Amino acid sequence: MPRGISLKAFGHASSLFLAISFLLCVLFDLAFPAHAMFSSWQALLPGFHWISWGSFILGLIESYGYGWYAALIFVPIYNVANYRQPRKAN
């Protein structure tokens, strides 16, 4: 049985987590404009401007991409570190 993390599964999971988080934050900003965080999104997502459909779609795509970026960095590091640890006897 493989001991490592699946890059594909982790990539999709982290990407969906960030895209859903982005969606929820946009909905929060629309519902409570006095507490809006859109300036944070503008700093983190290149090309994102508050709010148009094109900008919203771009934010979703960039959020999804950041999830894959994290997966491409984290999973190989974890798998190498996990592989090098001695296995316990059953």
Order of alpha helices (4+ residues) and beta strands (2+ residues): alpha-alpha-alpha
